[in-house]
């Protein structure tokens, strides 16, 4: 799963044709990646 910022938006891209089944640790990592991307996206808006 990839998380990135594009034109001020947070984009989450899952593997093609797959679903995400995450352990609690992986959920924490995803949460952190989303938070970091949101901070970057917000800084690019202004």
PDB file of N, CA, C and O in Angstrom:
ATOM      1  N   UNK A   1       0.846  -1.150   0.000  1.00  0.00           N
ATOM      2  CA  UNK A   1       0.000   0.000   0.000  1.00  0.00           C
ATOM      3  C   UNK A   1       0.899   1.223   0.000  1.00  0.00           C
ATOM      4  O   UNK A   1       1.868   1.294   0.756  1.00  0.00           O
ATOM      5  N   UNK A   2       0.572   2.182  -0.851  1.00  0.00           N
ATOM      6  CA  UNK A   2       1.345   3.423  -0.928  1.00  0.00           C
ATOM      7  C   UNK A   2       0.480   4.590  -0.495  1.00  0.00           C
ATOM      8  O   UNK A   2      -0.725   4.624  -0.747  1.00  0.00           O
ATOM      9  N   UNK A   3       1.116   5.537   0.159  1.00  0.00           N
ATOM     10  CA  UNK A   3       0.460   6.779   0.563  1.00  0.00           C
ATOM     11  C   UNK A   3       1.330   7.916   0.064  1.00  0.00           C
ATOM     12  O   UNK A   3       2.528   7.956   0.343  1.00  0.00           O
ATOM     13  N   UNK A   4       0.725   8.847  -0.680  1.00  0.00           N
ATOM     14  CA  UNK A   4       1.486  10.005  -1.134  1.00  0.00           C
ATOM     15  C   UNK A   4       0.571  11.203  -1.280  1.00  0.00           C
ATOM     16  O   UNK A   4      -0.647  11.092  -1.146  1.00  0.00           O
ATOM     17  N   UNK A   5       1.173  12.353  -1.556  1.00  0.00           N
ATOM     18  CA  UNK A   5       0.439  13.609  -1.706  1.00  0.00           C
ATOM     19  C   UNK A   5       0.495  14.022  -3.161  1.00  0.00           C
ATOM     20  O   UNK A   5       1.559  14.011  -3.780  1.00  0.00           O
ATOM     21  N   UNK A   6      -0.662  14.388  -3.709  1.00  0.00           N
ATOM     22  CA  UNK A   6      -0.750  14.848  -5.093  1.00  0.00           C
ATOM     23  C   UNK A   6      -1.658  16.071  -5.136  1.00  0.00           C
ATOM     24  O   UNK A   6      -2.846  15.985  -4.826  1.00  0.00           O
ATOM     25  N   UNK A   7      -1.093  17.198  -5.521  1.00  0.00           N
ATOM     26  CA  UNK A   7      -1.848  18.451  -5.632  1.00  0.00           C
ATOM     27  C   UNK A   7      -2.675  18.756  -4.383  1.00  0.00           C
ATOM     28  O   UNK A   7      -3.840  19.140  -4.476  1.00  0.00           O
ATOM     29  N   UNK A   8      -2.058  18.580  -3.217  1.00  0.00           N
ATOM     30  CA  UNK A   8      -2.725  18.901  -1.965  1.00  0.00           C
ATOM     31  C   UNK A   8      -3.683  17.847  -1.453  1.00  0.00           C
ATOM     32  O   UNK A   8      -4.385  18.078  -0.469  1.00  0.00           O
ATOM     33  N   UNK A   9      -3.726  16.694  -2.100  1.00  0.00           N
ATOM     34  CA  UNK A   9      -4.600  15.602  -1.659  1.00  0.00           C
ATOM     35  C   UNK A   9      -3.761  14.419  -1.203  1.00  0.00           C
ATOM     36  O   UNK A   9      -2.673  14.178  -1.727  1.00  0.00           O
ATOM     37  N   UNK A  10      -4.270  13.686  -0.229  1.00  0.00           N
ATOM     38  CA  UNK A  10      -3.629  12.453   0.224  1.00  0.00           C
ATOM     39  C   UNK A  10      -4.185  11.312  -0.624  1.00  0.00           C
ATOM     40  O   UNK A  10      -5.398  11.124  -0.711  1.00  0.00           O
ATOM     41  N   UNK A  11      -3.288  10.556  -1.245  1.00  0.00           N
ATOM     42  CA  UNK A  11      -3.676   9.455  -2.131  1.00  0.00           C
ATOM     43  C   UNK A  11      -3.212   8.139  -1.507  1.00  0.00           C
ATOM     44  O   UNK A  11      -2.048   8.001  -1.131  1.00  0.00           O
ATOM     45  N   UNK A  12      -4.128   7.172  -1.399  1.00  0.00           N
ATOM     46  CA  UNK A  12      -3.803   5.840  -0.898  1.00  0.00           C
ATOM     47  C   UNK A  12      -4.014   4.857  -2.047  1.00  0.00           C
ATOM     48  O   UNK A  12      -5.106   4.776  -2.611  1.00  0.00           O
ATOM     49  N   UNK A  13      -2.963   4.111  -2.389  1.00  0.00           N
ATOM     50  CA  UNK A  13      -3.018   3.175  -3.510  1.00  0.00           C
ATOM     51  C   UNK A  13      -2.774   1.760  -2.988  1.00  0.00           C
ATOM     52  O   UNK A  13      -1.668   1.435  -2.557  1.00  0.00           O
ATOM     53  N   UNK A  14      -3.812   0.919  -3.030  1.00  0.00           N
ATOM     54  CA  UNK A  14      -3.622  -0.472  -2.619  1.00  0.00           C
ATOM     55  C   UNK A  14      -2.990  -1.267  -3.760  1.00  0.00           C
ATOM     56  O   UNK A  14      -3.013  -0.824  -4.908  1.00  0.00           O
ATOM     57  N   UNK A  15      -2.434  -2.421  -3.457  1.00  0.00           N
ATOM     58  CA  UNK A  15      -1.920  -3.269  -4.532  1.00  0.00           C
ATOM     59  C   UNK A  15      -3.055  -3.637  -5.496  1.00  0.00           C
ATOM     60  O   UNK A  15      -4.177  -3.877  -5.048  1.00  0.00           O
ATOM     61  N   UNK A  16      -2.794  -3.688  -6.795  1.00  0.00           N
ATOM     62  CA  UNK A  16      -3.837  -4.002  -7.766  1.00  0.00           C
ATOM     63  C   UNK A  16      -4.510  -5.349  -7.474  1.00  0.00           C
ATOM     64  O   UNK A  16      -3.836  -6.360  -7.282  1.00  0.00           O
ATOM     65  N   UNK A  17      -5.814  -5.348  -7.444  1.00  0.00           N
ATOM     66  CA  UNK A  17      -6.583  -6.574  -7.278  1.00  0.00           C
ATOM     67  C   UNK A  17      -6.495  -7.201  -5.904  1.00  0.00           C
ATOM     68  O   UNK A  17      -6.903  -8.349  -5.729  1.00  0.00           O
ATOM     69  N   UNK A  18      -5.977  -6.488  -4.931  1.00  0.00           N
ATOM     70  CA  UNK A  18      -5.838  -7.044  -3.596  1.00  0.00           C
ATOM     71  C   UNK A  18      -6.599  -6.201  -2.580  1.00  0.00           C
ATOM     72  O   UNK A  18      -6.981  -5.063  -2.856  1.00  0.00           O
ATOM     73  N   UNK A  19      -6.808  -6.774  -1.415  1.00  0.00           N
ATOM     74  CA  UNK A  19      -7.384  -6.007  -0.321  1.00  0.00           C
ATOM     75  C   UNK A  19      -6.343  -5.920   0.778  1.00  0.00           C
ATOM     76  O   UNK A  19      -5.421  -6.732   0.841  1.00  0.00           O
ATOM     77  N   UNK A  20      -6.495  -4.946   1.629  1.00  0.00           N
ATOM     78  CA  UNK A  20      -5.554  -4.767   2.723  1.00  0.00           C
ATOM     79  C   UNK A  20      -6.084  -5.470   3.965  1.00  0.00           C
ATOM     80  O   UNK A  20      -7.170  -5.156   4.451  1.00  0.00           O
ATOM     81  N   UNK A  21      -5.319  -6.410   4.467  1.00  0.00           N
ATOM     82  CA  UNK A  21      -5.601  -7.054   5.751  1.00  0.00           C
ATOM     83  C   UNK A  21      -4.420  -6.691   6.633  1.00  0.00           C
ATOM     84  O   UNK A  21      -3.307  -7.170   6.414  1.00  0.00           O
ATOM     85  N   UNK A  22      -4.656  -5.854   7.621  1.00  0.00           N
ATOM     86  CA  UNK A  22      -3.573  -5.271   8.396  1.00  0.00           C
ATOM     87  C   UNK A  22      -3.566  -5.764   9.834  1.00  0.00           C
ATOM     88  O   UNK A  22      -4.613  -5.917  10.463  1.00  0.00           O
ATOM     89  N   UNK A  23      -2.376  -6.004  10.335  1.00  0.00           N
ATOM     90  CA  UNK A  23      -2.212  -6.311  11.752  1.00  0.00           C
ATOM     91  C   UNK A  23      -2.322  -4.992  12.525  1.00  0.00           C
ATOM     92  O   UNK A  23      -2.256  -3.922  11.921  1.00  0.00           O
ATOM     93  N   UNK A  24      -2.486  -5.051  13.830  1.00  0.00           N
ATOM     94  CA  UNK A  24      -2.533  -3.806  14.611  1.00  0.00           C
ATOM     95  C   UNK A  24      -1.295  -2.925  14.399  1.00  0.00           C
ATOM     96  O   UNK A  24      -1.415  -1.702  14.331  1.00  0.00           O
ATOM     97  N   UNK A  25      -0.124  -3.527  14.297  1.00  0.00           N
ATOM     98  CA  UNK A  25       1.087  -2.747  14.060  1.00  0.00           C
ATOM     99  C   UNK A  25       1.039  -2.062  12.702  1.00  0.00           C
ATOM    100  O   UNK A  25       1.418  -0.897  12.581  1.00  0.00           O
ATOM    101  N   UNK A  26       0.577  -2.773  11.683  1.00  0.00           N
ATOM    102  CA  UNK A  26       0.478  -2.194  10.342  1.00  0.00           C
ATOM    103  C   UNK A  26      -0.555  -1.076  10.306  1.00  0.00           C
ATOM    104  O   UNK A  26      -0.372  -0.092   9.589  1.00  0.00           O
ATOM    105  N   UNK A  27      -1.627  -1.208  11.059  1.00  0.00           N
ATOM    106  CA  UNK A  27      -2.625  -0.129  11.141  1.00  0.00           C
ATOM    107  C   UNK A  27      -1.979   1.117  11.729  1.00  0.00           C
ATOM    108  O   UNK A  27      -2.219   2.229  11.260  1.00  0.00           O
ATOM    109  N   UNK A  28      -1.170   0.930  12.741  1.00  0.00           N
ATOM    110  CA  UNK A  28      -0.455   2.068  13.328  1.00  0.00           C
ATOM    111  C   UNK A  28       0.471   2.734  12.336  1.00  0.00           C
ATOM    112  O   UNK A  28       0.564   3.961  12.291  1.00  0.00           O
ATOM    113  N   UNK A  29       1.157   1.932  11.542  1.00  0.00           N
ATOM    114  CA  UNK A  29       2.053   2.490  10.516  1.00  0.00           C
ATOM    115  C   UNK A  29       1.272   3.228   9.438  1.00  0.00           C
ATOM    116  O   UNK A  29       1.697   4.287   8.976  1.00  0.00           O
ATOM    117  N   UNK A  30       0.134   2.675   9.037  1.00  0.00           N
ATOM    118  CA  UNK A  30      -0.706   3.351   8.047  1.00  0.00           C
ATOM    119  C   UNK A  30      -1.227   4.663   8.604  1.00  0.00           C
ATOM    120  O   UNK A  30      -1.231   5.684   7.915  1.00  0.00           O
ATOM    121  N   UNK A  31      -1.665   4.631   9.847  1.00  0.00           N
ATOM    122  CA  UNK A  31      -2.152   5.857  10.496  1.00  0.00           C
ATOM    123  C   UNK A  31      -1.067   6.931  10.501  1.00  0.00           C
ATOM    124  O   UNK A  31      -1.337   8.093  10.197  1.00  0.00           O
ATOM    125  N   UNK A  32       0.166   6.539  10.847  1.00  0.00           N
ATOM    126  CA  UNK A  32       1.281   7.489  10.862  1.00  0.00           C
ATOM    127  C   UNK A  32       1.571   8.031   9.462  1.00  0.00           C
ATOM    128  O   UNK A  32       1.825   9.224   9.298  1.00  0.00           O
ATOM    129  N   UNK A  33       1.533   7.158   8.455  1.00  0.00           N
ATOM    130  CA  UNK A  33       1.780   7.593   7.074  1.00  0.00           C
ATOM    131  C   UNK A  33       0.700   8.562   6.608  1.00  0.00           C
ATOM    132  O   UNK A  33       0.989   9.549   5.932  1.00  0.00           O
ATOM    133  N   UNK A  34      -0.556   8.268   6.976  1.00  0.00           N
ATOM    134  CA  UNK A  34      -1.651   9.167   6.598  1.00  0.00           C
ATOM    135  C   UNK A  34      -1.517  10.517   7.298  1.00  0.00           C
ATOM    136  O   UNK A  34      -1.739  11.565   6.692  1.00  0.00           O
ATOM    137  N   UNK A  35      -1.156  10.482   8.564  1.00  0.00           N
ATOM    138  CA  UNK A  35      -0.973  11.729   9.311  1.00  0.00           C
ATOM    139  C   UNK A  35       0.142  12.552   8.690  1.00  0.00           C
ATOM    140  O   UNK A  35      -0.020  13.757   8.494  1.00  0.00           O
ATOM    141  N   UNK A  36       1.278  11.924   8.374  1.00  0.00           N
ATOM    142  CA  UNK A  36       2.400  12.643   7.773  1.00  0.00           C
ATOM    143  C   UNK A  36       2.011  13.233   6.414  1.00  0.00           C
ATOM    144  O   UNK A  36       2.359  14.372   6.103  1.00  0.00           O
ATOM    145  N   UNK A  37       1.286  12.450   5.609  1.00  0.00           N
ATOM    146  CA  UNK A  37       0.848  12.932   4.299  1.00  0.00           C
ATOM    147  C   UNK A  37      -0.126  14.091   4.454  1.00  0.00           C
ATOM    148  O   UNK A  37      -0.084  15.041   3.673  1.00  0.00           O
ATOM    149  N   UNK A  38      -0.997  14.027   5.444  1.00  0.00           N
ATOM    150  CA  UNK A  38      -1.956  15.123   5.666  1.00  0.00           C
ATOM    151  C   UNK A  38      -1.226  16.416   6.047  1.00  0.00           C
ATOM    152  O   UNK A  38      -1.616  17.502   5.618  1.00  0.00           O
ATOM    153  N   UNK A  39      -0.176  16.296   6.845  1.00  0.00           N
ATOM    154  CA  UNK A  39       0.605  17.470   7.210  1.00  0.00           C
ATOM    155  C   UNK A  39       1.272  18.075   5.981  1.00  0.00           C
ATOM    156  O   UNK A  39       1.270  19.294   5.805  1.00  0.00           O
ATOM    157  N   UNK A  40       1.839  17.232   5.138  1.00  0.00           N
ATOM    158  CA  UNK A  40       2.471  17.714   3.895  1.00  0.00           C
ATOM    159  C   UNK A  40       1.438  18.359   2.989  1.00  0.00           C
ATOM    160  O   UNK A  40       1.677  19.436   2.444  1.00  0.00           O
ATOM    161  N   UNK A  41       0.288  17.710   2.822  1.00  0.00           N
ATOM    162  CA  UNK A  41      -0.766  18.251   1.953  1.00  0.00           C
ATOM    163  C   UNK A  41      -1.242  19.603   2.467  1.00  0.00           C
ATOM    164  O   UNK A  41      -1.446  20.527   1.681  1.00  0.00           O
ATOM    165  N   UNK A  42      -1.421  19.725   3.773  1.00  0.00           N
ATOM    166  CA  UNK A  42      -1.883  20.987   4.347  1.00  0.00           C
ATOM    167  C   UNK A  42      -0.844  22.096   4.157  1.00  0.00           C
ATOM    168  O   UNK A  42      -1.201  23.255   3.944  1.00  0.00           O
ATOM    169  N   UNK A  43       0.434  21.739   4.233  1.00  0.00           N
ATOM    170  CA  UNK A  43       1.475  22.752   4.053  1.00  0.00           C
ATOM    171  C   UNK A  43       1.555  23.231   2.614  1.00  0.00           C
ATOM    172  O   UNK A  43       2.030  24.339   2.365  1.00  0.00           O
ATOM    173  N   UNK A  44       1.112  22.437   1.675  1.00  0.00           N
ATOM    174  CA  UNK A  44       1.147  22.824   0.251  1.00  0.00           C
ATOM    175  C   UNK A  44      -0.064  23.646  -0.157  1.00  0.00           C
ATOM    176  O   UNK A  44      -0.065  24.249  -1.231  1.00  0.00           O
ATOM    177  N   UNK A  45      -1.104  23.682   0.687  1.00  0.00           N
ATOM    178  CA  UNK A  45      -2.307  24.441   0.338  1.00  0.00           C
ATOM    179  C   UNK A  45      -2.079  25.948   0.450  1.00  0.00           C
ATOM    180  O   UNK A  45      -2.589  26.718  -0.364  1.00  0.00           O
ATOM    181  N   UNK A  46      -1.319  26.364   1.452  1.00  0.00           N
ATOM    182  CA  UNK A  46      -1.212  27.762   1.766  1.00  0.00           C
ATOM    183  C   UNK A  46      -0.175  28.480   1.028  1.00  0.00           C
ATOM    184  O   UNK A  46       0.000  29.683   1.222  1.00  0.00           O
TER     185      UNK A  46
END
